[in-house]
Amino acid sequence: MIRRTPTMIPMSDADVQEIRDLVVDQKSRFEAKQKTLLAMKKVAEHPIQPNDPETLPWFQLLVAERNRRLGIPAPSTGIHGPSTGIPGPSTSVDAHVR
């Protein structure tokens, strides 16, 4: 193989710094893309569950909107809050007569 002398491109310090900045930008974009792909893979492998603490408020909004559109009355507020589905103590007269 025939060797030749490398081509020398005249560059100033500003040019060198610009190239370094571009390389850093490329690396950060690549890492962000890989992070997004990893997150997408995790979601594909483990679909969102309704009882997931991160998605529970979102699912509660979906259920409330569905119930509103279908005309289903909102559940009454118990001691555990309106969204748990666990009824609180009854205040009706029939509950005391058993």
N, C-alpha and C positions, 0 to 999 in steps of 0.2 A: 504494500500500500504506500502510496506517495503522500508524504506529509507536506503541508504547506503552512505558512505562517498565518496565524489568526488575523482576521480582519479587525482592524481597530476602528471603532466608531467614536468620533470625538463627542464626549458628553460632559456637560457641566455638572456641578454638584446638585443643581436644581433638577436636572434631568434624572439623575440617579435617585434623588429623593422621591420624585414623581413615580418612578418605576417601583420603588419600595412600597409606596402608598397603594399603588395598584395591586401589588401582590398581596398585601394585607387585606385589601378590600375583597379580592378574589377568594382568599382563604375564609374570610368571615361569611361570605355568601355561600360558599360550599358547606361550611359547618351549619349554617342556618337551614340550608336545604336538607342536609342529612338529619338534622334534628326534627324537621317537619316530617320527613319520610318515616322516621322512627315512631313519631307520635301517630301518624296515620296507620302504621303497621300494628301498633298497640290497640288502636280503636278497632281495626279490622279483626284482630284476634280475640278481643274481649269487648263485645258490644256493650253499650251503655245500659246499665241496670236501673230500674226505677228507684231502688232503695240506696243508690249511691249518694253519699252526702253532698257531692259536688253538683249532681244533677237533680236532686230532690226538689228544690224550688222550681226548676224548669218544668218538671213533670207535674207539680202541683198547679202551675199556671195552665198547662195544657189540659189537665182534667177540669179545672174551673171553667176554662173557655168552652170545652166540650159540653159540660153540664149546662152552661148558660145558653149555648146554641140549641140544645135539646130541651130546654125548659125544665131541667131537673133542679129542684131547690138545693141551695147550698146546705151542707150538713150543719147542724146546730153546734155551737161552741161548747165543748165539754171542759173538764178541768185539765185535759191534756192538750188543748188547743184545737183549732178548727180543722187542721189537716191530718190529724193522726188517725181518724176513724174510730177512736176509742171513745165511747160515750161517757159523759160525765155523770154525776149524780142527777137523778131526775127530780124535778121540782113540782111535778104534777101531783094532784091529790090521789090518783089511782095507784101511784107507786107506794104510798103509805098504807093502803088498804089491801092486805094480802091474807 
